[in-house]
Amino acid sequence: MPEQSTRRSFLAAAGTGVAAALAGCGGNAPDQTATESPTDEPAGGSDDTDTEAEGTPQSGGTLQMMATGSIQTLDPINAKGSGAGYNQYNQQLFQFPDGEYPPEPALAEDYELSEDGLTYTFSLREDATFHNGEDVTAQDVVYSYRRLAESERSRNRDDIVGETMTIAHEKDASLAPPEDETTLADVVPNSLQVEAVDDYTFEMTLRSEFQWTLFQIAGGTFAILPANSVGDIEGHDGEYSYNEFFSTAGDGPTFAGAGAFEVDTWSKGDAITLSAFDDYYGTQPQIDEIVYTVVPDGNTRLNRFENGNADILEGMPTASFTPGNVSIEEEEGNKSLGTYDLGGQTVNYGQIPALTTEYLVFNTLEVPLPVRQAFAYALNQHSVAENVYKGTATPAYHITPPAAYPTFEEGVDANDTYIRHAEEGYQSNLEGAADGYPYGYAETDIESARQVMEDAGYSSDDPFEITATTISGNSGYQRVFTRLQPKLRQAHIEMEITEAQFGTIISQAIGGSMEVFALGDGMEYPGPENFLRFLFGENPSNQFTRWGAEGSYFDEELRQTTMEAWQENYAAEDSTAESEAEAFQTVEEGNWLSMQELPIVNPASQRFWHQDVDVEMYGVMENQTFTDLTLER
């Protein structure tokens, strides 16, 4: 039950024949403390009309939601959608209706794909407008995609000019440091092959075929904004300064998206209010507004929900969840629907498998390999899934979740491949993975943890000291570290546990100042490359783990093996499904041996909502827009 996670092509919550579920999402959450609601009244306020019978769905009202961390910016390229409510006020060319896949047209009405699978031509709908009243046109799409690729503020260039969906472009190594190395930031201005053919026809050309293109562009970072809103790419001076448009400086935000709700008021560390957009091209929202109040602490969020000051609770602290209080009344595909006994009051309950992995991230510049291996020996994933997550998660041994794991032969599905590879080394490629997960399947091996540390020169008199950081308010991650602490002490590792807000952790991870922290990642499309392209170290200085960066603790031969597996078996022009599966397996095994990221569990996503809220349980993509939601009060 992740309370915070990232949706990413790495930083990245998000199946098909290879995936039964997808999830993730969260927001960027820098240092903030829990804040009280703008009102002390229960959600929706008092009933001041008798024109509707009590309990009858009716239009209007305020939906009270909670954000896990402050919304630092409304800029979609600066984070994965930029936090709470982004899917309410933003709109992309394609979208996931109620969080279900496959994606469906949104601002685009239709598209055509060239015979070579490279050029996508989108026909835009002509009745869509931004919140500032301007029509949405192909020029706006060109501008938005160029910002994602070219702006110095973009944290998600890998989504558009990275190793998976790559729109054709030119690069100049001298544009960004280091000047002797080509990086994602070296895109030559205006070289991205995107074009406004006319006002309502947008065309883009990929460098190579990519089967998940429509999934990718349905993600929040591909939201369309009015052209020339800000001037952070060549050829655009900007109608507003950056902070005026995206933040609260001056008269800001003057932000204008194209979603069903528009930004009304916003206090960064406190709350954001969204009001229904009257000129929305699609289904008109049935409620008047949504208020997201920033409540970083999981227990505080639970208390607010119990007291009726929040209408929906997305996930419950693991320590507070009681499996026996769940009554499942209906199964809809992979959704489980029913009720939950919340201390005397009955609330609605929904659960769905999430294509998400929770894991520990090690900074290899700071943490030597023997220490990382000792952590792996000490962790019993099965025990954590059962005792910490109380059966709402499955043990994780790979970065790719089971439902999206590659298959190698007919009759052996993804889940079977996942388990057999971890348990017995099925279809393994690297010598160190021949017998499966090298650190013990479903067990804690303190003796091996102690031995690997002693072989590296550590002892009870000279232990390795490390600081582990967990997300504030996340009881699951806290308990994982707490359970590991005495085991690691037996292996000559003294671990201090500290807390920080989600956004602080991400910012420090980007800056390279973390040692080890817990993170949950959800996939934006159901392909293993969504995660694995960041484990082989081609651009290590930009990765959380820094594996392969100068000064990091890494094995050059192993790094070359994983890089070659990717380049020759996945990225090669003549790659096949079989060669790609082999590459994925090799990269996963490379992570086992390098232990950059230690998998913990694959969680389920949970939603709790009060009886007077009529809402559908979201699908595997989770990014649901509340146009059909009604309040029965």
N, C-alpha and C positions, 0 to 999 in steps of 0.2 A: 504493500500500500504506500506508494511513494507520495510524500507530501510536497516535495520539490524535485524536479528533474529537468533535464534539458532535452529538447527535441533537436536533433541535429543530423547533419551529415557528419559531424562529429560533435562540436560543442554541445550540434543539434541540435513527442512524444509526440516515423510515426506510423491483412494479407490477402492473399490471393491463393493460387495453387501452392505457393510455397509458404504462405503465412495465414494463420487462423486469426490473428489479432494484431493490433497496433495501438500503441499508446504513448504516453509521456506527457509532455508539456509542463509548463510551469512558468515562472517569470524570472526576471532579474531582480534580485532583492539585496541591495546593500544594507549597511548597518541601520537598523531601525528597531524600535521597541514596539511592543503591541500597542495599538491605539484603540481607543473606544469608538463606538459608532457615533456618527453625527447626531443620532437621536437615541433616546432611551426607550422609546416606544418599541414594542414588538414590530417585526418586519411587516410593512404594509400600513402601519399606523392604525388609527381608529376607523371604525365603520361609520361614515356620516351620511349614508343613504339607505333608504328602505325600498328602493325601486327594484332591486334584484333580490330574489330569495337567497337566504343564507346558504352558502355552499355551492352556489351556481357559478360556473365559469363566466367571467365577464371581462370585457376589455378594460384596460387601464391599470393603474397601480404601479407600485415600485417594487422591484425585485432586489432584495438585499443579499449581496454576495460578499465573499471574503477573498482578499488577495494575500498570498503567502509572503509577499515582500513588496517594498515600495516600487512603483513604476517610474524608473529613472528617465525614460524617454518614450515618446510615441513613435520613434523612427524604426520602421520594420527592419532595416538593414543592420541596425546596431545590436540587435538580439534576435532571437527566433520569434518574431512577431511582437516583441517588446513588452510582454507581461500581461497582466490581468486585463481581460476584455478585448484583446487585440482582434480576435475573430468576430467581435460584434461591430467594431467601427471600421475595420479594413475589409477589402475585397480583392480577390485575385482573378486571373482569367478563368481558372477552374477552382472548384471547391469540393469538399467532402460533405455531402448533405447529412446533417445530424451525426457527423463523424463517421459515416459509413464509406466504404470504398466500393467500386472504383470512383475516382473523381468525376464530377459532372461539370458541364459548362456553367460559368458564372458571368463575369463581364464579357467573356467570349460566348458567342452563340454556337459556333462550330469551328472545326479546323480541318485542314487537309495536310497530308504528309507526302512528301515527294517519294518517288520510287526508290531512291537510294537511302531513304530513312533519315535524311539529314535536315531537310528544310520543312519547318512547320509554318503553315499559313493560317492565321486565326482571323475569323470574321467576328468583329465586335458587335455587340448589341448597340442599337442607336438610341435607347431610352434610358441609359444609365447616366447619372449625374453625381458629381462630387458634392460634399456637404456645403461647399461655397457656391453652389448653383451652376458650376461649369460642367459642360458635357465631358464624359470620359471618351477620349479618342486614342488612336494608335500612337500619337506623339507622346501621350502620357505614359504609355507602356514602354516606349523606347527610353524615355527619361528615367523611369523607375528601374529598369533593368540595367541601364548604364550606371546608375548610382550604386547598385549592388556590386557591380564589377569594378568600378573605378574610384568611388569615393573613399577618402582616407578614413572615414568613419565606419566603413563596412567591416563587420566582423564575420561576414558570411560569404566572402568571395568564393570560397571553396564550393558553394552551392551552384555557382554559375560559370566559373572558369577553373574549377578544380579537376579532380581525377575521374569524376563520374559524368554528370551532365555538364558538358563543356561547350558553351557557345563559342564558335570560332572567333579568334581575336589575334592580335599581334602583341608581342612583348618586347620590352627594352630593359635589359638588366640594370641600366643606369638610373632608372626612374625611382627605385627604392633601395635602401641598404639591405644586404651588402651589394655593392655595385658590380661585383664580379660573379654574382649568382642570380639566376632568374627565380623570382618568387611570385606568389599570387598577386602581390601589389604592383607588379611591373606591367600591367595592362596599358598599352598605348591608348591614350584618350581617343575616343570615337572610332576605335578599330573593332569594337564588338559588332558582330554581324547580326544586327537587329535593324529593322527598317519599318517605317510607316509608309506602306505602299499607297495608302490614301487615308482619309480620316478614320475609317472603320476597318482597315485591314492591316494587321501587324504580321511581320514575317521575321523568323529567326532561323539561323542555320547552325547546326551543331558541327563540332569537329569530327565526331564519330557517333554512330548510332547508340542510343541509350533507351532501354525499354521502359524506364520509369519516368520519362520526361513529364508526363501530365501529372503524376504524383508529386514530382519535385516542385513544379510551378504552382501547385495548389497549396504549398506551404506558406506560412505567414510572412516569411522574409521576402516573398515575391508580390507583396501587396502593391497596388497601383496608386500612385499619388499624382496630383496635378503637376504638369511639366513646369519647370522653373520655380517650384516652390521655394527651394533654397539653392544657393550657388556653390555647390561643392564638387562639381564636375566641369570640365572644360566646355565652354560654349554657353554656360548658364550662369548669369550674374546673381540670380535669385530674387524673387519678389520680397522675401522676408529674410531676416537673419536666421541662422540655424535655431537658436534658442527661442526666438519669437514663434517659429512654426512648430517646433517639437517639444518645447519645454514651457516653463512658466515665467520666463523673463519678459519684462515690458508688458505689452498687452497680450502676450502668449498664454496658452497656445492658440495660434491661428490655424491649427492643424485642420486639414480637410481630407478625409478618406472617402470611400465609396460604399461603406457598409450599411447595414440596416439601422445602426444607431450612430449618433454623432457625439463627439466629446462636448460636454456641456461645461463642467467645472472640473478642476483637477488641483489637488494639493499633494505634491510629490510623496511625502512620507505618510500620508494620511488616507486619502480616498480619491476616487475618480468617479464622476457621475456621467452617465451616458443617457441621452434622450432619444426617443424614437425619431427616425429621419422620415419626414412626411413624403419626400420625393424618392424614396427607395424604389428601385425598379422591380424588386421581387415582392414576396409576401410581406405585407405591412405588419410590423410588430403589433402584438395584441396588448402589450404593456406599455406604459408611458416612459419608464426609465429604469435603468439599472444602476445601483450604487455598489461599487466595489470598495470595501473598507479594508485597509491594510492591517492584517492580524498575523504577524510572523509565527507566533507560538502555537503549536498544534493543540495543546490543552486549552488554550484560550479560545481557539476557534471552536473546539467542541463545546465549551461552556456557552459561547454565544449562540450556537445552534440549539443547544438544549433549552436556552432561555427564550427562544423565538426571535432573537435579534439577527438571525441569518436564516435565509430560506433553504439554502442548499449547502451541504457539507461535502466537499470533494476529498474523500479519504479521511480516515480516523487514526489517531495515534495508536500504534500497535499495542501499547500497554493498556489501552482503554477498550480495545475491541474484544468482544466476547462472542466466539463463534456460535455458542448455543443460543444466543438471542436472535439469530437469523432464522427466518421462515421463508424458504424458497417456494413460491407458488406457481412460477411459470418459467419455462426455458424458451428463449427465442434465439435460435442459432447458438452462438457462444455466449449469449447474455443470460444471466441468472437474475430473476426479478422476484421481489417479495417484500417483506417487511422486516423491521428490526425493532426489538424492544429496547427503548432508550430510557431505562430507569423509570418505567411506569407510563411512558407515552410511546405510542407506536408511530414509527415513521416509515416512509417508503425506502426500499433498499434495492440497489442494482450493483451487479458485479460482472466484470468482463476480463478475460485474460489480456494482459498488456504485452505488447511486443517491446518489452523494456528489460534492460539488465541493470541491476544495481551492483556496484563494485567499488573497490578501493583503488584510488589513483596514486601512484608513487611518482615523485619527482626524482628521476634517475641521476640528476646532478647532485642530489643530496643524500640519496639512500642507496647504499651498495647492494649488489645482487644477492649476497648471502642473507641480508636482512629481509629483502623482499621474499626470498624463498622461505625463510623462517615464518613469516606471516602466513604464507600459503600452507605450510605444514600444520600450523596451529589452528587454522580455520576449518571447521566442519560445516560445510554448506547445508547438509541435510539437517543437522541439529538446529541451525539458525532458522531454516524454513519452518521447522516444526515448532520450535520453542519461542522464537522471537516474533515470527510472522503468523503464527498460529494457524498454519495450513492454508493461508491465503497467498502463498508463494511457493514456487518450486526451486530446488537447489540449482544454482548456476555454475557451470564449469567452462563456459565459453562466453565470449563477448556477444556473439550473435545469439539471440533467443532461439529456443527449440523450434518454434513454428516457422522460422525463416531460415533454418539451417539447411545447407546444401545436401542433396542426396547423390548417391553414387551408383546405385543399381536398382532395377525394377523390383518392387515388392518390399523395399525398405524405405519407410517414409522419413520425413525430416526429424521427427521426435525420436524415432528408433536410432537413426544415425547419430544424433546428438548424444544419446545415452550410451550407445555401444562404443562410440569414440572415446568418451570420457572414462568409461568403465574398463574397457579392454583394449583400446588402441585400434579399433576398427578403421580400416582405410587410412592408417596413419602414413605420414610422409617423412617425418624427421625421426632420427634414431632415439632421441630422448623422449619421444611420445609413443614409442612402439607398444608399450604396455598400458597406455591410457594416461589419464591425468597423473602427473609425476609426483604429486604431493599427498596422495591417498584419497581414494574415492569414499565418501561418506565416513570419514574418520578424522580424528586429530592425532597427529604423529609428533608428539613433543620430543621424543628421542632424536628423530631426524632433524627437527628444528634446532635442537641444542647442538647436534653434531656439526651442522653446516655453519653455525656461528663459531663454534670452537675451532673448526678448520680455518676460519677466516681470522682467528686470533683474539676473539672476544671471550670473556669469562665473567664469572659472577663479580670479580673484583674490577673488571674493566668492561662494563656492558656498553651496548650501543644505545644512545639516548635519541628519542624521536618524539616529535609532537604530532599527534593525530587531530584533525579538525573535523568536527561534525556540524551539520546544519542546525542552527538554533531551532529548538522545538521539534526536531525529528527524533522521536523516541526509538525508532527502529535502528537508525544508524548509531545512536548513542549506546544502545544495548549491544550491538555488534562489537563496538570497540571495548565496552566494559567487559564483555565475555572474553575477548582476546587478551586483555591486559595481564591477568595472572598467568596465563599460558605463555605469553611472550617473556614474562619475567623469568620463567623457568629456562628459557632459551637465551638468557643474557641480553634481553632487550627491555629497557625501561621506557615505557610509553606514557607521555602526558596527554591527556584528552582535553581539548578545548572546544569552544563553540564559536561560530560566526554566522552572520546572515548569508543566505545563499549567494547573493550578488557579490558580497565581499570575497567569498571563497572563489568564485569564478574569476573575479578581477585579479586576485592574487595568484591564481593558477596560471592565468594568461601571462602575468608578470614573472612567474617562476619562483615565487617566494614560499610556496607550500612544500611540505615534506610528504605527508600522506593525508588524503581526505576521502570521504565517501560521496558517491555521486550516483544518480539514476539517469539513464539515457534511454529515450524512446526513439524509434525509427520513424523517419519521415516517409519512407517508402519501403515495401517489404523485400528488400534485397540486402544480402550480407555486406555488400560493399558500402552500405550506409555507415557502418561502423569501421570495417576492417582496413580501409585505406589509410587510416591514421595510426596504424600499429607498426608499420614497417619502416618508418623513419625517413622518408624522402625529404621532408622539410622539418627536421626535429626541433629547430629553434622556435617554431610556432605551435608546438604541441604541449599539452599539459604535462606529459611524461618526460619530455626532452630526450627520449631514448635515441641515441645516435648523435646528439649534439656534442660539440667539443667540450671535454671535461666531464661528460656523463659516464656512469658506470654501465658499459655495454660491451657485447661481444661483436666485433666487426664481422666475423665470418657468419654469425647468425643473422646479423642485420643484412648482409649482402644476400644471404639465402632467401630471406623473406622479400626483399626488394625485387630480386630476380624472379621469384615466383609470381609476384604481382605484375611486373612489367612483361614477362614472357608468356604467362598463362592467362592473365586477366586483361591487361591493357593492350595486348598485341592485336593487330587488325584481324588476324585469322583465329582469334580466340573462339572457343566453342563452350557450350554449357558444361561439358566434361572438364575442359582445361580450367575454366573459371572455378568450378567446384574444388578442383585440386589446389588452386591458388588460395581459396578461402581456407581450406583445411590447413595448408602450410602456414598461413599467417596466424591462425588460431594457435597452432602448435608453437610458432615462434613466440607468441605472447606467453604461453605456458613456460617456456624456457627462459625468457627474459623477465617475466613477471612484472611487466609495466603496470598492468591493470588486473587486479585480483577479483574475479567474479564472485558474487555472493548469492543472489537469488534473482529469479524472474518473478516479479510480483503481479498480482491482479489489481485492477483499478476498481475502486469502490465509490459509489455515490449514495448519499443519504439525503432525502428531501421530505419536507413536511407535507401533511395530508392536504393542505390548502394550496399546494403548488402542483399544477398539472404540466408535467414535462416528460418528454421521452428520455429513456436512458440512452446516452450517447453510444455511438459505435466505436469501432476499434481505433479510429483516428482521434477521437475525443473532442476535436475543435468544433463544437456545436454552436450554432447561432440561435438565439432565443426568440425567433420570430413567431413560433407557434405556441410558446409557453403562455399559459394563462394563470391567473390567481383567483382562487375561489374564496374571496372574502370581501 
